[in-house]
């Protein structure tokens, strides 16, 4: 069996994307719903919804993410499954640290 980029259970889930700091400012809102099986799907949908906000679309490529409180780190977003009622936290880069 070959490895896939999709999780074994690719069921779509509904949850909340929360934007913080510069991402919140660029999105023009603090949170919005997602319906997706993976983090990659949720982010692609968010980018499509906010296509009229190019700074946000660009920023999403540089953010760190927490899914249900766990850091995503360097994992491929297509392999990060989302859970029903879950939360994706969008954390833009920040100076100081």
C-alpha angles and dihedrals in degrees: 000000000000124000118257132204091223118084116248091252105046094177113147115245133195122227145124134287111207119200121207134197113330092006090057091049093048093044092049090223139068099228145356136183126265131202109190144115097227140027089248091057093047092050093046090053091047091050090050092048091050099039087128089062104065093173090059093046090052093044092054088065090061102041130106118231137212117197113199088340096309121113115244093205115171096338118129105262090223089065096051108097121211123220131221108268090010131144132231113199115204110208116184121208114272136190125240109037 
